[in-house]
């Protein structure tokens, strides 16, 4: 990561074992196939898992309610095909955003299983926002690191827009949302997630409605998934 202040594991203080490798969802089609950028995350997760440093993988993401597979299930299925034992993979099937990826991973798996060291897998273009979010949700009681997959297979113009939008969103979260919550405050995050009258949630919704880059990124991702379905 270039600008995020999420913690890094740095030798000689790297944990010998890391409790969980968290792969972030980011799209699935109606056939259970994932887009190019998620294929890259899956490949990176497999590479990391094969180092033997990790106890579990947490696959995160809901996707569309009317599809047969969640994002988490689709990624888990691909990891099993690549040789990861299914019993090693935990499914977080509720999240619909990166904030929820972090929140529900903590609620469903990390805290109940007493995990403290985490490594998050995402694309380079998504690392700024992911770092800001996981740093806030998991705060100083956890070791959190981001490892990135490459961004190959994404058109150059689209990639530049994805990177710019990610930085813009991370800055908005830091300066307008997270600065009004205590780091790791699960009650505040719960209210942000579930209470439509929450003023910070309303501010985030307003930002997304007004942001041209947010709308452009949504269009890029939707078109990519539709094109993939047509090829299937």
C-alpha positions in Angstrom: 0.0 0.0 0.0 1.2 3.5 -0.8 -0.8 5.7 1.5 -2.7 3.5 4.0 -1.5 3.3 7.6 -2.8 -0.3 8.1 -0.2 -2.3 10.1 2.4 -4.3 8.3 4.1 -7.5 9.5 7.8 -6.6 9.3 10.7 -9.0 10.0 11.8 -9.9 12.7 8.3 -9.3 14.2 6.3 -11.2 11.6 4.1 -13.8 13.3 5.4 -17.3 12.5 1.7 -18.2 12.1 -1.0 -15.9 11.0 -4.5 -16.7 12.2 -6.4 -15.9 9.1 -6.0 -14.9 5.4 -9.1 -12.8 4.5 -10.0 -12.7 0.8 -12.4 -9.9 -0.1 -15.3 -10.5 -2.5 -15.9 -8.1 -5.4 -18.5 -9.6 -7.7 -20.0 -12.9 -8.9 -22.3 -13.7 -11.8 -25.5 -15.8 -11.9 -23.5 -18.9 -12.8 -21.2 -18.6 -9.8 -18.2 -17.3 -11.9 -16.1 -14.4 -10.6 -14.7 -11.5 -12.6 -11.0 -11.1 -13.6 -10.0 -9.0 -10.6 -11.4 -11.7 -8.2 -9.5 -14.4 -10.1 -6.4 -12.5 -9.3 -7.3 -12.4 -5.6 -8.0 -16.1 -5.6 -4.6 -16.8 -7.2 -2.9 -14.6 -4.6 -4.7 -16.3 -1.8 -3.6 -19.7 -3.1 0.0 -18.5 -3.3 -0.1 -17.2 0.3 -1.9 -20.3 1.6 0.8 -22.6 0.2 3.4 -20.8 2.3 2.0 -22.7 5.3 1.8 -19.6 7.5 -2.0 -19.5 7.9 -4.5 -21.3 10.1 -7.7 -20.4 8.2 -9.0 -18.6 5.1 -12.0 -16.3 5.5 -13.8 -15.8 2.2 -16.1 -12.7 2.4 -19.0 -11.4 0.4 -22.7 -11.8 -0.3 -23.3 -10.6 -3.9 -26.9 -10.6 -5.2 -29.5 -12.2 -3.2 -31.2 -13.8 -6.2 -28.0 -15.7 -7.4 -27.3 -19.3 -6.5 -23.9 -18.6 -5.0 -22.6 -15.9 -2.8 -19.3 -14.2 -3.6 -17.7 -16.0 -0.6 -19.0 -19.4 -1.8 -17.8 -18.8 -5.4 -14.3 -17.9 -4.2 -14.2 -20.9 -1.8 -15.2 -23.2 -4.6 -12.3 -21.9 -6.7 -9.9 -22.3 -3.9 -10.9 -25.9 -3.4 -10.4 -26.6 -7.1 -6.9 -25.1 -6.6 -6.2 -27.6 -3.8 -7.2 -25.8 -0.6 -9.0 -28.1 1.9 -12.6 -27.0 2.3 -12.4 -27.3 6.0 -9.8 -24.6 6.1 -12.2 -22.0 4.6 -14.6 -20.0 6.6 -17.5 -18.4 4.8 -18.7 -14.8 5.6 -21.8 -14.6 3.4 -23.4 -11.4 4.6 -21.3 -8.4 3.5 -22.2 -6.1 0.6 -19.3 -3.7 0.9 -15.7 -3.5 2.0 -16.7 -2.0 5.4 -19.1 -4.9 5.9 -16.3 -7.4 4.8 -14.3 -6.2 7.8 -17.3 -5.8 10.2 -18.8 -9.3 9.5 -15.4 -11.0 9.4 -14.8 -9.7 12.9 -18.3 -10.5 14.2 -18.7 -14.0 12.7 -15.1 -15.4 12.8 -12.3 -13.3 14.1 -13.5 -12.5 17.6 -15.4 -15.7 18.3 -12.3 -17.8 17.3 -10.0 -15.5 19.2 -8.0 -14.5 16.1 -5.5 -11.6 16.4 -3.3 -11.7 13.3 -4.8 -11.2 9.9 -3.7 -10.7 6.3 -6.2 -9.3 3.8 -6.0 -10.2 0.1 -7.3 -7.7 -2.4 -6.2 -6.0 -5.7 -3.7 -3.2 -5.7 -6.4 -0.8 -7.0 -8.5 -1.6 -3.9 -5.7 -1.6 -1.3 -6.0 2.1 -0.2 -9.6 1.8 0.9 -9.3 -1.7 2.2 -6.3 -0.7 4.4 -8.2 2.3 5.8 -11.2 0.2 6.6 -9.5 -2.8 8.2 -7.3 -0.5 10.2 -10.3 1.2 11.6 -12.4 -1.9 12.3 -9.6 -4.0 13.8 -7.7 -1.1 15.5 -4.5 -1.6 17.6 -5.4 -4.9 19.3 -4.9 -6.8 16.1 -2.1 -7.3 13.6 -3.5 -6.5 10.2 -1.7 -6.5 6.9 -2.7 -6.1 3.3 -1.2 -8.2 0.5 -2.2 -7.3 -3.1 -2.8 -9.3 -6.2 -1.9 -7.8 -9.5 -4.3 -5.7 -11.6 -3.7 -7.5 -14.9 -6.6 -8.0 -17.2 -8.2 -4.7 -16.5 -8.2 -2.0 -19.2 -5.7 0.8 -18.6 -8.3 3.6 -18.6 -10.6 1.5 -16.3 -7.7 0.8 -13.9 -6.7 4.4 -13.6 -10.3 5.3 -12.7 -10.5 2.4 -10.2 -7.4 3.6 -8.4 -8.5 7.2 -8.3 -11.9 6.3 -7.0 -10.4 4.1 -4.3 -8.2 6.9 -3.0 -11.1 9.3 -3.1 -13.3 6.9 -1.1 -10.6 6.1 1.4 -10.0 9.8 2.0 -13.7 10.5 2.4 -14.1 7.6 4.9 -11.1 8.9 7.0 -12.1 12.5 6.9 -15.9 12.3 7.2 -16.8 8.9 8.7 -14.0 7.2 10.7 -12.9 10.4 12.4 -16.3 10.5 14.1 -16.0 6.9 15.4 -13.6 5.5 17.8 -11.4 2.9 16.1 -12.8 -0.6 16.7 -16.1 0.7 18.1 -18.4 -2.2 17.2 -21.5 -0.5 18.5 -20.8 2.5 16.2 -20.1 0.2 13.2 -23.3 -1.8 14.0 -25.3 1.4 13.9 -23.6 2.5 10.7 -24.4 -0.8 9.1 -28.0 -1.4 10.3 -29.6 2.0 11.2 -30.8 3.9 8.1 -31.2 7.0 10.3 -27.6 7.0 11.5 -26.1 10.3 10.4 -22.8 8.8 9.4 -24.5 6.2 7.3 -26.6 8.9 5.7 -23.5 10.9 4.9 -21.9 7.9 3.2 -25.0 7.2 1.2 -25.1 10.9 0.1 -21.4 10.7 -0.9 -22.0 7.6 -3.1 -25.0 9.2 -4.7 -23.1 12.4 -5.5 -19.7 11.0 -6.5 -19.1 10.7 -10.2 -16.2 8.3 -9.7 -18.3 6.0 -7.5 -20.9 5.8 -10.3 -18.3 5.2 -12.9 -16.7 2.4 -10.9 -20.0 0.7 -10.4 -20.6 0.9 -14.2 -17.2 -0.7 -15.0 -17.8 -3.6 -12.6 -21.4 -4.2 -13.7 -20.5 -4.2 -17.4 -17.6 -6.6 -16.7 -19.8 -9.1 -14.9 -22.6 -8.9 -17.6 -20.0 -9.5 -20.3 -18.7 -12.5 -18.4 -22.2 -14.0 -18.1 -22.7 -13.7 -21.8 -19.4 -15.6 -22.5 -20.4 -18.4 -20.1 
